[in-house]
Amino acid sequence: MSRFAVRTGDLSAHNLDPNQTISAIESATDILTDILGTMKVIPVIGNNDLQHNYCIPEGPYAWYSQLADIWGH
């Protein structure tokens, strides 16, 4: 049996600076990692986590790389 947790999005308020949003996501990820240990955590981006009026930007976007780095550990 596989065990996993889903970390739902919407960790930030509307219209926050992208760095504040990344900070909130990183903090939540660190807390869950500390609590759950090696259990797989599947992260989800919520609509409040996105910039640009809830739309996922096209093309290369540094924010995606930051998320990948955070969620990669």
Secondary structure as GFF3:
##gff-version 3
##sequence-region A 1 73
A	DSSP	beta_strand	4	7	.	.	.	ID=ss1
A	DSSP	alpha_helix	18	36	.	.	.	ID=ss2
A	DSSP	beta_strand	40	43	.	.	.	ID=ss3
A	DSSP	three_ten_helix	47	49	.	.	.	ID=ss4
A	DSSP	alpha_helix	62	71	.	.	.	ID=ss5
###
